[in-house]
Amino acid sequence: MSYFANWDSESSAELSQDKADRRAVPVKKAECSRPTFSVGLGLETLAISCLSIALLTDMREIRGMWKSPRSLFVVLVAAMLSLSLFIIGKSQVEGEAGELATRILELYKFYQPASMLQTEAHVLDKPKFEVADVHCHWELEADPQGLVEAMDRLGISYAVNLSGGWGKRLESMLNRYKRFAPARFEILVNIDFSEIDQPDFISKWVKFLEEANESGAAGLKVFKDLGLTIRDKSGKIVPIDDSRLDPIWEKCGELGMPVLIHAADPLAFFEPIDRFNERIMQLGRHPDWSFYGPEFPSREEVIRQRNHILEKHPRTTFIGAHIGNSAEDLSHIAEVLDEYPNFVVDISGRVAELGRQPYTARRFFLDYSDRILFGTDRYPGRVNQPRHRIYYRFLETQDEYFDYHEHDFPPTGEWKIYGVFLPDSVLEKVYHLNADRIFRH
Ligand SMILES: [Zn+2]
């Protein structure tokens, strides 16, 4: 596993080098043909020997042959010659095939086949309509002016930072971004759910929501640790639908603050880490993203808890991060959307999933065009692993079999994606109209 660990950073340079040198990498024909020739020679000699035996021995005179020392000598020499040639050939094949196999396995570690398909490719620097990126994370180091410039370049009207936090951090976030360009930034707050056992937990955080709303915060973001890893003092993992949290969801509804919630995770993170796991490479890089095992609730249970709060708080708008974490099963998330009108989803971090099922995904976009929001899980102008242009290409074009990433390796799974060429009416809703409704822009 060691080479996986640092794959994100240093190995990517190595990979780029590999990519540049890849003309030198393919297995040369000569290497394959030489050993084949050796075996062929052995087999040919064997065949010739058999033929000479047949010629020398007439079936009717077979007894006579065995009596003739000369014939017998010829047969024996031919047989020995063919046998030795065969053995030499075979060992040469095994030796060279072994070397070849080792080399192929070595290459396979970084296997990243370059598609030879010659199909249309569109590079979209700007989206067809203005975009609201409702799923961003940036830190206080990000220069607000730089963000605005990047947003202008990428056609983004406003960006929502989900990492607003609370206390001093939230104050700085609001001052530095929201107050700098009120129409271009929205900040969501976070809650420290690990304080759930403290007697003033609810009064403190409900008051916090009221004040945050007053100061211009636009909503609440709930991270995936709720329901998966946060424990209360009894040692039990706090379920998302813990009734102690009800006043929080209720208050958000009352204040008109949407709750963007990340519940559970991709299906593969709840599966055993074995050779059948479709995200094994990713789990190799981030072993802590595996929630497989008795210490974690099942994925279905976490999703059930999430759905339970949707049901209990119909006045609150919930945004399911990452297609509500059911991008692998769009028929399931469609049912959830049908059942809970206060639920919408964002597409952030799931273009890899959507784009590998273009027919189903396109149908989903058309059927739920009012319920899907644009988001990237990045921020505008992020140099390392940007996403916006790929998302535009995915949503707008009919391009086939292209990379869903700008890393040197596929970060999610070893596949490529297809565009869903959304019609303008759907595209505009996904790009910003749905977000405008929810964030009141
Ligand atoms: Zn996120």
Residues whose N, C-alpha, C, O or C-beta is under 5 A from the ligand:
A	BS01	ZN	D377
